[in-house]
């Protein structure tokens, strides 16, 4: 084996080890669709909705806040945010797994890595649109960007952030 091929095998191992890092993002997506009542969190969610709501929608939200405070039965406050489900999460997970697989196959060649990143971002954009912009919030945006950038650095690529910022719609 040449020195270059030994080095690339090490890089592939680093890229593969990073596959597990996406689990935090995936788990966060699942938390939002698997509702478990928690009065403190639910109250915060209702209050956020109230602050952002149009005037005509505020009485209904105030009623839900009242029920939540009093310990009465209330609606799931996260339903307003559920524009995705388990199949969307699985697709997102698949896109990120495919990203790692393609990075490993890129040979670290800059043009190839650039294409892999761009293709990944475009697929995420499509899924983001399907989920009406709810799939990636600001926390996930930061984690996802960090994930893509770091994995590409393991492949020896340093300009992922530029590609992400130019192509992402989330």
Secondary structure, DSSP 8 states (H G I E B T S, - for coil): --HHHHHHHHHHHHHHHHGGGGHHHHHHHHHHHS----HHHHHHHHHHHHHHS-HHHHHHHHHHHHHHHHT-----GGGGG----HHHHHHHHHHHHHHHHHHHHTTT-HHHHHHHHHHHHHHHHHHHHHTTT-S--HHHHHHHHHHHHHHHHHTT---HHHHHHHH---
